[in-house]
């Protein structure tokens, strides 16, 4: 399950709805690859992630997560907290993080290249025993996804009368747009935001939210 942050319009009011933080909320290329080359390679669909399994003793990582952020002081959630902290040093390549509780695994999305290899090594070298880290190639950063959320949020009433955007949110590697009529909305949004941005947008039907 992904952490999903949403901006939602409900009966004319726009607010921010933060999903439950279960984080239950994205193959390195050659070291000589340029950022543009890395992004191009990462855009290939269906690429299998690089996988590593932790070998460090249980309890080797401190918890150090904000109170309430992680539900369990377990190897998996200590690794998630470590990934959160480490990702702050890689804002130019990091996209997002999600958790697979059932398989004691973390999915990390980042732009491949030299810096990603450093990032991957830090995570895999520190992971506690039994925790799996899956490293996914992408071609967009967390900051770029947030900027796209902001841009679409500013357009929530732009196409009123043709369709309505009820919510805009993002998880570890994608922006979700909840609309009243996906068939009408998708081609209009594609024209408005372009093919490159639409690769990272999922348009889906959503009913209007109500506030009581």
Order of alpha helices (4+ residues) and beta strands (2+ residues): beta-beta-alpha-beta-alpha-beta-beta-alpha-beta-alpha-beta-beta-alpha-beta
